[in-house]
């Protein structure tokens, strides 16, 4: 699975785990909501600064948002 | 410590642990050597695609290259 897809899935899961809307995450991270929506659909190739700002707004680490889970890494084998 | 600095330190450490020159890493990852040199000096704001390509060329994961170690996270407190 491509890193953009891994990031998209992790970002959405972390946001939803916090019960946060895209609107609220956008406000906290000072990033446009439509850009967050695009990131969650793997549309853009985010920079590490953006990954960091989103991670901080979600109370997690940038590395966590790029981490392949069992599910995302096994897909890579297909 | 800023994420660019964390990435710069992790990238250099992973490359040197493999005994790889910037030249060889550039060749393997199909990225310009001078860009790698700049990344190792925190000059640029790398994209996650670039982080992924460098991680694969180094036989590691993108998340590992953004991971804060004890040393890089304690600096954050200063």
Backbone of each chain as nested JSON, in Angstrom:
{
  "chains": [
    {"id": "A", "residues": [
      {"number": 1, "name": "UNK", "atoms": {"N": [0.85, -1.203, 0.0], "CA": [0.0, 0.0, 0.0], "C": [0.875, 1.238, 0.0]}},
      {"number": 2, "name": "UNK", "atoms": {"N": [0.562, 2.194, -0.855], "CA": [1.368, 3.406, -0.956], "C": [1.312, 4.221, 0.336]}},
      {"number": 3, "name": "UNK", "atoms": {"N": [2.404, 4.974, 0.58], "CA": [2.487, 5.721, 1.84], "C": [1.352, 6.749, 1.949]}},
      {"number": 4, "name": "UNK", "atoms": {"N": [0.9, 7.31, 0.813], "CA": [-0.207, 8.287, 0.883], "C": [-1.474, 7.617, 1.403]}},
      {"number": 5, "name": "UNK", "atoms": {"N": [-1.686, 6.356, 1.0], "CA": [-2.872, 5.621, 1.441], "C": [-2.738, 5.267, 2.927]}},
      {"number": 6, "name": "UNK", "atoms": {"N": [-1.516, 4.864, 3.328], "CA": [-1.263, 4.556, 4.747], "C": [-1.555, 5.803, 5.587]}},
      {"number": 7, "name": "UNK", "atoms": {"N": [-1.019, 6.938, 5.15], "CA": [-1.219, 8.198, 5.874], "C": [-2.707, 8.573, 5.909]}},
      {"number": 8, "name": "UNK", "atoms": {"N": [-3.394, 8.418, 4.793], "CA": [-4.825, 8.764, 4.714], "C": [-5.616, 7.948, 5.731]}},
      {"number": 9, "name": "UNK", "atoms": {"N": [-5.356, 6.651, 5.768], "CA": [-6.096, 5.776, 6.694], "C": [-5.769, 6.11, 8.15]}},
      {"number": 10, "name": "UNK", "atoms": {"N": [-4.462, 6.329, 8.429], "CA": [-4.067, 6.632, 9.814], "C": [-4.636, 7.975, 10.269]}},
      {"number": 11, "name": "UNK", "atoms": {"N": [-4.62, 8.955, 9.365], "CA": [-5.119, 10.292, 9.716], "C": [-6.611, 10.23, 10.058]}},
      {"number": 12, "name": "UNK", "atoms": {"N": [-7.37, 9.544, 9.195], "CA": [-8.829, 9.458, 9.438], "C": [-9.1, 8.692, 10.736]}},
      {"number": 13, "name": "UNK", "atoms": {"N": [-8.375, 7.577, 10.936], "CA": [-8.603, 6.76, 12.15], "C": [-8.269, 7.562, 13.41]}},
      {"number": 14, "name": "UNK", "atoms": {"N": [-7.145, 8.296, 13.377], "CA": [-6.742, 9.069, 14.565], "C": [-7.751, 10.184, 14.839]}},
      {"number": 15, "name": "UNK", "atoms": {"N": [-8.224, 10.831, 13.77], "CA": [-9.195, 11.915, 13.936], "C": [-10.507, 11.37, 14.515]}},
      {"number": 16, "name": "UNK", "atoms": {"N": [-10.971, 10.247, 13.941], "CA": [-12.249, 9.678, 14.396], "C": [-12.129, 9.126, 15.812]}},
      {"number": 17, "name": "UNK", "atoms": {"N": [-10.948, 8.588, 16.138], "CA": [-10.737, 8.069, 17.503], "C": [-10.864, 9.202, 18.526]}},
      {"number": 18, "name": "UNK", "atoms": {"N": [-10.55, 10.429, 18.086], "CA": [-10.667, 11.591, 18.967], "C": [-12.081, 12.207, 18.885]}},
      {"number": 19, "name": "UNK", "atoms": {"N": [-12.907, 11.612, 18.037], "CA": [-14.263, 12.158, 17.871], "C": [-14.23, 13.559, 17.298]}},
      {"number": 20, "name": "UNK", "atoms": {"N": [-13.21, 13.823, 16.459], "CA": [-12.989, 15.17, 15.937], "C": [-13.507, 15.246, 14.498]}},
      {"number": 21, "name": "UNK", "atoms": {"N": [-14.159, 16.365, 14.162], "CA": [-14.579, 16.565, 12.768], "C": [-13.371, 17.076, 11.966]}},
      {"number": 22, "name": "UNK", "atoms": {"N": [-13.467, 17.012, 10.63], "CA": [-12.397, 17.566, 9.8], "C": [-12.293, 19.075, 10.07]}},
      {"number": 23, "name": "UNK", "atoms": {"N": [-13.446, 19.675, 10.292], "CA": [-13.506, 21.127, 10.566], "C": [-12.661, 21.466, 11.796]}},
      {"number": 24, "name": "UNK", "atoms": {"N": [-12.866, 20.67, 12.878], "CA": [-12.154, 20.979, 14.119], "C": [-10.661, 20.712, 13.966]}},
      {"number": 25, "name": "UNK", "atoms": {"N": [-10.325, 19.608, 13.315], "CA": [-8.896, 19.309, 13.087], "C": [-8.261, 20.434, 12.26]}},
      {"number": 26, "name": "UNK", "atoms": {"N": [-8.989, 20.898, 11.241], "CA": [-8.471, 21.988, 10.385], "C": [-8.178, 23.224, 11.235]}},
      {"number": 27, "name": "UNK", "atoms": {"N": [-9.105, 23.505, 12.127], "CA": [-8.935, 24.695, 12.99], "C": [-7.719, 24.521, 13.911]}},
      {"number": 28, "name": "UNK", "atoms": {"N": [-7.608, 23.35, 14.561], "CA": [-6.513, 23.102, 15.501], "C": [-5.138, 23.131, 14.808]}},
      {"number": 29, "name": "UNK", "atoms": {"N": [-5.102, 22.549, 13.603], "CA": [-3.808, 22.417, 12.914], "C": [-3.52, 23.623, 12.024]}},
      {"number": 30, "name": "UNK", "atoms": {"N": [-4.544, 24.532, 11.952], "CA": [-4.413, 25.708, 11.079], "C": [-4.114, 25.289, 9.627]}},
      {"number": 31, "name": "UNK", "atoms": {"N": [-4.919, 24.301, 9.19], "CA": [-4.8, 23.797, 7.814], "C": [-6.212, 23.812, 7.217]}},
      {"number": 32, "name": "UNK", "atoms": {"N": [-6.317, 24.122, 5.928], "CA": [-7.62, 24.217, 5.28], "C": [-8.364, 22.884, 5.333]}},
      {"number": 33, "name": "UNK", "atoms": {"N": [-9.661, 22.949, 5.653], "CA": [-10.449, 21.715, 5.797], "C": [-10.464, 20.896, 4.508]}},
      {"number": 34, "name": "UNK", "atoms": {"N": [-10.571, 21.572, 3.371], "CA": [-10.641, 20.821, 2.106], "C": [-9.316, 20.08, 1.852]}},
      {"number": 35, "name": "UNK", "atoms": {"N": [-8.219, 20.639, 2.348], "CA": [-6.925, 19.966, 2.182], "C": [-6.899, 18.696, 3.033]}},
      {"number": 36, "name": "UNK", "atoms": {"N": [-7.479, 18.786, 4.241], "CA": [-7.529, 17.601, 5.118], "C": [-8.394, 16.523, 4.466]}},
      {"number": 37, "name": "UNK", "atoms": {"N": [-9.498, 16.948, 3.912], "CA": [-10.382, 16.003, 3.222], "C": [-9.622, 15.319, 2.078]}},
      {"number": 38, "name": "UNK", "atoms": {"N": [-8.83, 16.091, 1.343], "CA": [-8.043, 15.515, 0.227], "C": [-6.978, 14.55, 0.748]}},
      {"number": 39, "name": "UNK", "atoms": {"N": [-6.333, 14.928, 1.86], "CA": [-5.305, 14.031, 2.431], "C": [-5.935, 12.698, 2.845]}},
      {"number": 40, "name": "UNK", "atoms": {"N": [-7.16, 12.769, 3.384], "CA": [-7.833, 11.544, 3.828], "C": [-8.304, 10.712, 2.635]}},
      {"number": 41, "name": "UNK", "atoms": {"N": [-8.191, 11.262, 1.418], "CA": [-8.522, 10.501, 0.202], "C": [-7.251, 10.276, -0.628]}},
      {"number": 42, "name": "UNK", "atoms": {"N": [-6.07, 10.434, 0.008], "CA": [-4.769, 10.182, -0.642], "C": [-4.549, 11.014, -1.889]}},
      {"number": 43, "name": "UNK", "atoms": {"N": [-5.157, 12.176, -1.958], "CA": [-5.055, 12.976, -3.183], "C": [-3.692, 13.675, -3.25]}},
      {"number": 44, "name": "UNK", "atoms": {"N": [-3.214, 14.186, -2.097], "CA": [-1.976, 14.971, -2.131], "C": [-0.802, 14.256, -1.467]}},
      {"number": 45, "name": "UNK", "atoms": {"N": [0.379, 14.719, -1.811], "CA": [1.629, 14.193, -1.291], "C": [2.087, 15.129, -0.171]}},
      {"number": 46, "name": "UNK", "atoms": {"N": [1.586, 14.89, 1.043], "CA": [1.809, 15.818, 2.164], "C": [3.291, 15.978, 2.481]}},
      {"number": 47, "name": "UNK", "atoms": {"N": [3.628, 17.141, 3.03], "CA": [5.009, 17.354, 3.495], "C": [5.106, 16.92, 4.959]}},
      {"number": 48, "name": "UNK", "atoms": {"N": [6.357, 16.718, 5.422], "CA": [6.515, 16.26, 6.809], "C": [6.087, 17.367, 7.791]}},
      {"number": 49, "name": "UNK", "atoms": {"N": [6.193, 18.615, 7.426], "CA": [5.711, 19.69, 8.303], "C": [4.197, 19.583, 8.511]}},
      {"number": 50, "name": "UNK", "atoms": {"N": [3.469, 19.291, 7.438], "CA": [2.009, 19.145, 7.528], "C": [1.666, 17.915, 8.374]}},
      {"number": 51, "name": "UNK", "atoms": {"N": [2.402, 16.809, 8.138], "CA": [2.158, 15.587, 8.92], "C": [2.373, 15.898, 10.411]}},
      {"number": 52, "name": "UNK", "atoms": {"N": [3.424, 16.662, 10.703], "CA": [3.736, 17.008, 12.101], "C": [2.629, 17.866, 12.715]}},
      {"number": 53, "name": "UNK", "atoms": {"N": [2.167, 18.872, 11.987], "CA": [1.131, 19.756, 12.528], "C": [-0.159, 18.994, 12.8]}},
      {"number": 54, "name": "UNK", "atoms": {"N": [-0.508, 18.075, 11.899], "CA": [-1.716, 17.265, 12.108], "C": [-1.513, 16.325, 13.294]}},
      {"number": 55, "name": "UNK", "atoms": {"N": [-0.321, 15.733, 13.402], "CA": [-0.042, 14.819, 14.517], "C": [-0.158, 15.562, 15.849]}},
      {"number": 56, "name": "UNK", "atoms": {"N": [0.401, 16.751, 15.908], "CA": [0.345, 17.526, 17.162], "C": [-1.096, 17.893, 17.501]}},
      {"number": 57, "name": "UNK", "atoms": {"N": [-1.884, 18.259, 16.482], "CA": [-3.292, 18.628, 16.712], "C": [-4.09, 17.417, 17.198]}},
      {"number": 58, "name": "UNK", "atoms": {"N": [-3.621, 16.212, 16.841], "CA": [-4.309, 14.98, 17.23], "C": [-3.693, 14.356, 18.485]}},
      {"number": 59, "name": "UNK", "atoms": {"N": [-2.645, 15.014, 19.007], "CA": [-2.004, 14.499, 20.219], "C": [-1.238, 13.217, 19.992]}},
      {"number": 60, "name": "UNK", "atoms": {"N": [-0.699, 13.061, 18.775], "CA": [0.094, 11.874, 18.484], "C": [1.416, 12.302, 17.852]}},
      {"number": 61, "name": "UNK", "atoms": {"N": [2.174, 11.335, 17.301], "CA": [3.469, 11.63, 16.707], "C": [3.386, 11.483, 15.176]}},
      {"number": 62, "name": "UNK", "atoms": {"N": [4.193, 12.265, 14.466], "CA": [4.215, 12.161, 13.006], "C": [4.493, 10.712, 12.58]}},
      {"number": 63, "name": "UNK", "atoms": {"N": [5.428, 10.054, 13.268], "CA": [5.779, 8.673, 12.892], "C": [4.563, 7.753, 12.967]}},
      {"number": 64, "name": "UNK", "atoms": {"N": [3.7, 8.003, 13.96], "CA": [2.508, 7.15, 14.11], "C": [1.587, 7.268, 12.903]}},
      {"number": 65, "name": "UNK", "atoms": {"N": [1.532, 8.464, 12.317], "CA": [0.615, 8.685, 11.183], "C": [1.14, 8.05, 9.901]}},
      {"number": 66, "name": "UNK", "atoms": {"N": [2.441, 7.654, 9.897], "CA": [2.983, 6.994, 8.7], "C": [3.216, 5.502, 8.939]}},
      {"number": 67, "name": "UNK", "atoms": {"N": [2.837, 5.048, 10.134], "CA": [3.13, 3.66, 10.489], "C": [2.199, 2.695, 9.76]}},
      {"number": 68, "name": "UNK", "atoms": {"N": [2.811, 1.655, 9.165], "CA": [2.0, 0.62, 8.51], "C": [1.488, -0.329, 9.586]}},
      {"number": 69, "name": "UNK", "atoms": {"N": [0.176, -0.533, 9.609], "CA": [-0.385, -1.501, 10.552], "C": [-0.314, -2.872, 9.884]}},
      {"number": 70, "name": "UNK", "atoms": {"N": [-0.683, -3.916, 10.612], "CA": [-0.692, -5.263, 10.045], "C": [-1.462, -5.25, 8.74]}},
      {"number": 71, "name": "UNK", "atoms": {"N": [-2.622, -4.567, 8.759], "CA": [-3.544, -4.588, 7.618], "C": [-2.922, -3.839, 6.44]}},
      {"number": 72, "name": "UNK", "atoms": {"N": [-2.351, -2.64, 6.696], "CA": [-1.832, -1.85, 5.574], "C": [-0.549, -2.488, 5.019]}},
      {"number": 73, "name": "UNK", "atoms": {"N": [0.211, -3.213, 5.884], "CA": [1.454, -3.775, 5.329], "C": [1.141, -5.042, 4.556]}},
      {"number": 74, "name": "UNK", "atoms": {"N": [0.137, -5.851, 5.033], "CA": [-0.134, -7.089, 4.278], "C": [-0.652, -6.722, 2.893]}},
      {"number": 75, "name": "UNK", "atoms": {"N": [-1.41, -5.645, 2.797], "CA": [-1.915, -5.283, 1.463], "C": [-0.743, -5.124, 0.505]}},
      {"number": 76, "name": "UNK", "atoms": {"N": [0.388, -4.692, 1.074], "CA": [1.523, -4.391, 0.195], "C": [1.949, -5.655, -0.557]}},
      {"number": 77, "name": "UNK", "atoms": {"N": [1.684, -6.85, 0.049], "CA": [2.161, -8.101, -0.549], "C": [1.306, -8.462, -1.762]}},
      {"number": 78, "name": "UNK", "atoms": {"N": [0.05, -8.056, -1.743], "CA": [-0.861, -8.49, -2.84], "C": [-0.34, -8.057, -4.184]}}
    ]},
    {"id": "B", "residues": [
      {"number": 1, "name": "UNK", "atoms": {"N": [12.317, 19.435, 19.177], "CA": [13.089, 19.468, 17.912], "C": [12.132, 19.351, 16.743]}},
      {"number": 2, "name": "UNK", "atoms": {"N": [12.329, 20.215, 15.743], "CA": [11.441, 20.207, 14.572], "C": [11.542, 18.886, 13.806]}},
      {"number": 3, "name": "UNK", "atoms": {"N": [10.417, 18.539, 13.138], "CA": [10.372, 17.253, 12.441], "C": [11.449, 17.18, 11.349]}},
      {"number": 4, "name": "UNK", "atoms": {"N": [11.777, 18.306, 10.719], "CA": [12.825, 18.279, 9.676], "C": [14.17, 17.87, 10.275]}},
      {"number": 5, "name": "UNK", "atoms": {"N": [14.431, 18.34, 11.508], "CA": [15.691, 18.008, 12.177], "C": [15.681, 16.523, 12.585]}},
      {"number": 6, "name": "UNK", "atoms": {"N": [14.525, 16.061, 13.074], "CA": [14.386, 14.645, 13.442], "C": [14.655, 13.78, 12.207]}},
      {"number": 7, "name": "UNK", "atoms": {"N": [14.022, 14.133, 11.099], "CA": [14.187, 13.385, 9.85], "C": [15.645, 13.443, 9.384]}},
      {"number": 8, "name": "UNK", "atoms": {"N": [16.255, 14.615, 9.455], "CA": [17.65, 14.766, 8.997], "C": [18.57, 13.838, 9.79]}},
      {"number": 9, "name": "UNK", "atoms": {"N": [18.399, 13.827, 11.107], "CA": [19.262, 12.985, 11.958], "C": [19.012, 11.498, 11.69]}},
      {"number": 10, "name": "UNK", "atoms": {"N": [17.722, 11.124, 11.582], "CA": [17.395, 9.706, 11.349], "C": [17.896, 9.241, 9.987]}},
      {"number": 11, "name": "UNK", "atoms": {"N": [17.758, 10.106, 8.978], "CA": [18.187, 9.745, 7.623], "C": [19.703, 9.505, 7.592]}},
      {"number": 12, "name": "UNK", "atoms": {"N": [20.451, 10.432, 8.175], "CA": [21.926, 10.29, 8.182], "C": [22.338, 9.048, 8.979]}},
      {"number": 13, "name": "UNK", "atoms": {"N": [21.7, 8.842, 10.137], "CA": [22.06, 7.692, 10.98], "C": [21.764, 6.379, 10.248]}},
      {"number": 14, "name": "UNK", "atoms": {"N": [20.597, 6.299, 9.588], "CA": [20.228, 5.062, 8.886], "C": [21.177, 4.813, 7.716]}},
      {"number": 15, "name": "UNK", "atoms": {"N": [21.521, 5.882, 6.994], "CA": [22.437, 5.744, 5.849], "C": [23.811, 5.281, 6.324]}},
      {"number": 16, "name": "UNK", "atoms": {"N": [24.302, 5.926, 7.39], "CA": [25.648, 5.578, 7.876], "C": [25.652, 4.174, 8.489]}},
      {"number": 17, "name": "UNK", "atoms": {"N": [24.546, 3.791, 9.122], "CA": [24.478, 2.434, 9.701], "C": [24.595, 1.378, 8.602]}},
      {"number": 18, "name": "UNK", "atoms": {"N": [24.158, 1.75, 7.389], "CA": [24.264, 0.834, 6.248], "C": [25.618, 1.001, 5.54]}},
      {"number": 19, "name": "UNK", "atoms": {"N": [26.435, 1.922, 6.034], "CA": [27.731, 2.169, 5.386], "C": [27.561, 2.688, 3.971]}},
      {"number": 20, "name": "UNK", "atoms": {"N": [26.462, 3.428, 3.758], "CA": [26.126, 3.89, 2.416], "C": [26.536, 5.355, 2.247]}},
      {"number": 21, "name": "UNK", "atoms": {"N": [27.076, 5.682, 1.088], "CA": [27.389, 7.091, 0.807], "C": [26.107, 7.793, 0.363]}},
      {"number": 22, "name": "UNK", "atoms": {"N": [26.106, 9.14, 0.373], "CA": [24.956, 9.885, -0.14], "C": [24.754, 9.549, -1.619]}},
      {"number": 23, "name": "UNK", "atoms": {"N": [25.901, 9.359, -2.29], "CA": [25.875, 9.05, -3.732], "C": [25.098, 7.75, -3.971]}},
      {"number": 24, "name": "UNK", "atoms": {"N": [25.437, 6.735, -3.17], "CA": [24.79, 5.433, -3.389], "C": [23.314, 5.49, -3.022]}},
      {"number": 25, "name": "UNK", "atoms": {"N": [23.004, 6.17, -1.919], "CA": [21.589, 6.298, -1.527], "C": [20.813, 7.039, -2.624]}},
      {"number": 26, "name": "UNK", "atoms": {"N": [21.448, 8.078, -3.172], "CA": [20.798, 8.861, -4.242], "C": [20.488, 7.953, -5.429]}},
      {"number": 27, "name": "UNK", "atoms": {"N": [21.457, 7.115, -5.766], "CA": [21.262, 6.194, -6.9], "C": [20.126, 5.21, -6.615]}},
      {"number": 28, "name": "UNK", "atoms": {"N": [20.146, 4.612, -5.417], "CA": [19.13, 3.597, -5.071], "C": [17.725, 4.198, -5.021]}},
      {"number": 29, "name": "UNK", "atoms": {"N": [17.641, 5.403, -4.481], "CA": [16.299, 6.01, -4.282], "C": [15.872, 6.833, -5.492]}},
      {"number": 30, "name": "UNK", "atoms": {"N": [16.84, 6.948, -6.471], "CA": [16.563, 7.755, -7.671], "C": [16.191, 9.188, -7.276]}},
      {"number": 31, "name": "UNK", "atoms": {"N": [17.031, 9.738, -6.354], "CA": [16.854, 11.119, -5.883], "C": [18.206, 11.813, -6.018]}},
      {"number": 32, "name": "UNK", "atoms": {"N": [18.201, 13.078, -6.384], "CA": [19.45, 13.812, -6.586], "C": [20.276, 13.879, -5.297]}},
      {"number": 33, "name": "UNK", "atoms": {"N": [21.586, 13.629, -5.442], "CA": [22.474, 13.587, -4.262], "C": [22.445, 14.91, -3.494]}},
      {"number": 34, "name": "UNK", "atoms": {"N": [22.424, 16.019, -4.209], "CA": [22.459, 17.304, -3.506], "C": [21.18, 17.51, -2.69]}},
      {"number": 35, "name": "UNK", "atoms": {"N": [20.067, 16.907, -3.153], "CA": [18.812, 17.005, -2.395], "C": [18.938, 16.206, -1.1]}},
      {"number": 36, "name": "UNK", "atoms": {"N": [19.585, 15.031, -1.2], "CA": [19.784, 14.221, 0.011], "C": [20.671, 14.972, 1.001]}},
      {"number": 37, "name": "UNK", "atoms": {"N": [21.704, 15.59, 0.482], "CA": [22.604, 16.363, 1.345], "C": [21.814, 17.481, 2.045]}},
      {"number": 38, "name": "UNK", "atoms": {"N": [20.924, 18.125, 1.31], "CA": [20.107, 19.21, 1.896], "C": [19.15, 18.657, 2.945]}},
      {"number": 39, "name": "UNK", "atoms": {"N": [18.545, 17.489, 2.669], "CA": [17.623, 16.884, 3.647], "C": [18.367, 16.564, 4.943]}},
      {"number": 40, "name": "UNK", "atoms": {"N": [19.622, 16.095, 4.813], "CA": [20.405, 15.741, 6.005], "C": [20.85, 16.995, 6.769]}},
      {"number": 41, "name": "UNK", "atoms": {"N": [20.606, 18.183, 6.16], "CA": [20.908, 19.434, 6.864], "C": [19.601, 20.2, 7.159]}},
      {"number": 42, "name": "UNK", "atoms": {"N": [18.454, 19.465, 7.105], "CA": [17.133, 20.042, 7.425], "C": [16.77, 21.251, 6.567]}},
      {"number": 43, "name": "UNK", "atoms": {"N": [17.295, 21.312, 5.371], "CA": [17.053, 22.498, 4.539], "C": [15.655, 22.45, 3.927]}},
      {"number": 44, "name": "UNK", "atoms": {"N": [15.228, 21.241, 3.49], "CA": [13.94, 21.172, 2.781], "C": [12.869, 20.464, 3.601]}},
      {"number": 45, "name": "UNK", "atoms": {"N": [11.627, 20.7, 3.209], "CA": [10.456, 20.108, 3.847], "C": [10.012, 18.935, 2.98]}},
      {"number": 46, "name": "UNK", "atoms": {"N": [10.621, 17.771, 3.221], "CA": [10.408, 16.607, 2.345], "C": [8.94, 16.184, 2.293]}},
      {"number": 47, "name": "UNK", "atoms": {"N": [8.566, 15.568, 1.173], "CA": [7.215, 15.001, 1.074], "C": [7.243, 13.556, 1.568]}},
      {"number": 48, "name": "UNK", "atoms": {"N": [6.062, 13.009, 1.861], "CA": [6.022, 11.637, 2.375], "C": [6.426, 10.641, 1.285]}},
      {"number": 49, "name": "UNK", "atoms": {"N": [6.215, 10.964, 0.02], "CA": [6.688, 10.08, -1.058], "C": [8.215, 9.981, -1.038]}},
      {"number": 50, "name": "UNK", "atoms": {"N": [8.892, 11.111, -0.837], "CA": [10.362, 11.121, -0.786], "C": [10.837, 10.348, 0.448]}},
      {"number": 51, "name": "UNK", "atoms": {"N": [10.162, 10.576, 1.588], "CA": [10.539, 9.853, 2.812], "C": [10.408, 8.347, 2.562]}},
      {"number": 52, "name": "UNK", "atoms": {"N": [9.333, 7.952, 1.888], "CA": [9.092, 6.523, 1.604], "C": [10.177, 5.95, 0.685]}},
      {"number": 53, "name": "UNK", "atoms": {"N": [10.518, 6.675, -0.37], "CA": [11.525, 6.168, -1.313], "C": [12.876, 6.008, -0.625]}},
      {"number": 54, "name": "UNK", "atoms": {"N": [13.225, 6.972, 0.245], "CA": [14.5, 6.876, 0.976], "C": [14.445, 5.708, 1.966]}},
      {"number": 55, "name": "UNK", "atoms": {"N": [13.301, 5.543, 2.634], "CA": [13.164, 4.443, 3.601], "C": [13.326, 3.097, 2.901]}},
      {"number": 56, "name": "UNK", "atoms": {"N": [12.694, 2.953, 1.746], "CA": [12.785, 1.671, 1.014], "C": [14.22, 1.422, 0.557]}},
      {"number": 57, "name": "UNK", "atoms": {"N": [14.909, 2.473, 0.101], "CA": [16.305, 2.32, -0.35], "C": [17.205, 1.943, 0.829]}},
      {"number": 58, "name": "UNK", "atoms": {"N": [16.787, 2.322, 2.043], "CA": [17.581, 2.017, 3.237], "C": [17.101, 0.754, 3.945]}},
      {"number": 59, "name": "UNK", "atoms": {"N": [16.049, 0.135, 3.38], "CA": [15.535, -1.104, 3.973], "C": [14.846, -0.885, 5.303]}},
      {"number": 60, "name": "UNK", "atoms": {"N": [14.221, 0.307, 5.455], "CA": [13.495, 0.584, 6.691], "C": [12.102, 1.114, 6.337]}},
      {"number": 61, "name": "UNK", "atoms": {"N": [11.39, 1.639, 7.325], "CA": [10.034, 2.138, 7.096], "C": [10.031, 3.671, 7.196]}},
      {"number": 62, "name": "UNK", "atoms": {"N": [9.11, 4.301, 6.458], "CA": [8.994, 5.768, 6.504], "C": [8.781, 6.231, 7.95]}},
      {"number": 63, "name": "UNK", "atoms": {"N": [7.954, 5.498, 8.696], "CA": [7.67, 5.904, 10.083], "C": [8.949, 5.939, 10.919]}},
      {"number": 64, "name": "UNK", "atoms": {"N": [9.854, 5.008, 10.648], "CA": [11.11, 4.965, 11.423], "C": [11.943, 6.22, 11.198]}},
      {"number": 65, "name": "UNK", "atoms": {"N": [11.864, 6.768, 9.986], "CA": [12.688, 7.948, 9.669], "C": [12.113, 9.224, 10.297]}},
      {"number": 66, "name": "UNK", "atoms": {"N": [10.852, 9.144, 10.777], "CA": [10.264, 10.324, 11.443], "C": [10.151, 10.121, 12.942]}},
      {"number": 67, "name": "UNK", "atoms": {"N": [10.65, 8.968, 13.404], "CA": [10.477, 8.64, 14.827], "C": [11.419, 9.473, 15.698]}},
      {"number": 68, "name": "UNK", "atoms": {"N": [10.836, 10.057, 16.754], "CA": [11.679, 10.805, 17.714], "C": [12.32, 9.798, 18.657]}},
      {"number": 69, "name": "UNK", "atoms": {"N": [13.638, 9.879, 18.771], "CA": [14.331, 9.0, 19.731], "C": [14.315, 9.717, 21.072]}},
      {"number": 70, "name": "UNK", "atoms": {"N": [14.796, 9.049, 22.12], "CA": [14.866, 9.664, 23.45], "C": [15.548, 11.02, 23.338]}},
      {"number": 71, "name": "UNK", "atoms": {"N": [16.642, 11.052, 22.567], "CA": [17.489, 12.25, 22.492], "C": [16.733, 13.362, 21.757]}},
      {"number": 72, "name": "UNK", "atoms": {"N": [16.089, 13.029, 20.615], "CA": [15.443, 14.096, 19.84], "C": [14.176, 14.579, 20.547]}},
      {"number": 73, "name": "UNK", "atoms": {"N": [13.54, 13.694, 21.352], "CA": [12.302, 14.183, 21.99], "C": [12.655, 15.012, 23.226]}},
      {"number": 74, "name": "UNK", "atoms": {"N": [13.742, 14.631, 23.953], "CA": [14.071, 15.44, 25.151], "C": [14.471, 16.842, 24.714]}},
      {"number": 75, "name": "UNK", "atoms": {"N": [15.144, 16.936, 23.589], "CA": [15.533, 18.295, 23.128], "C": [14.3, 19.178, 23.024]}},
      {"number": 76, "name": "UNK", "atoms": {"N": [13.162, 18.534, 22.709], "CA": [11.938, 19.319, 22.476], "C": [11.548, 20.069, 23.752]}},
      {"number": 77, "name": "UNK", "atoms": {"N": [11.944, 19.521, 24.931], "CA": [11.523, 20.127, 26.195], "C": [12.342, 21.392, 26.467]}},
      {"number": 78, "name": "UNK", "atoms": {"N": [13.6, 21.423, 25.98], "CA": [14.471, 22.586, 26.323], "C": [13.834, 23.896, 25.914]}}
    ]}
  ]
}
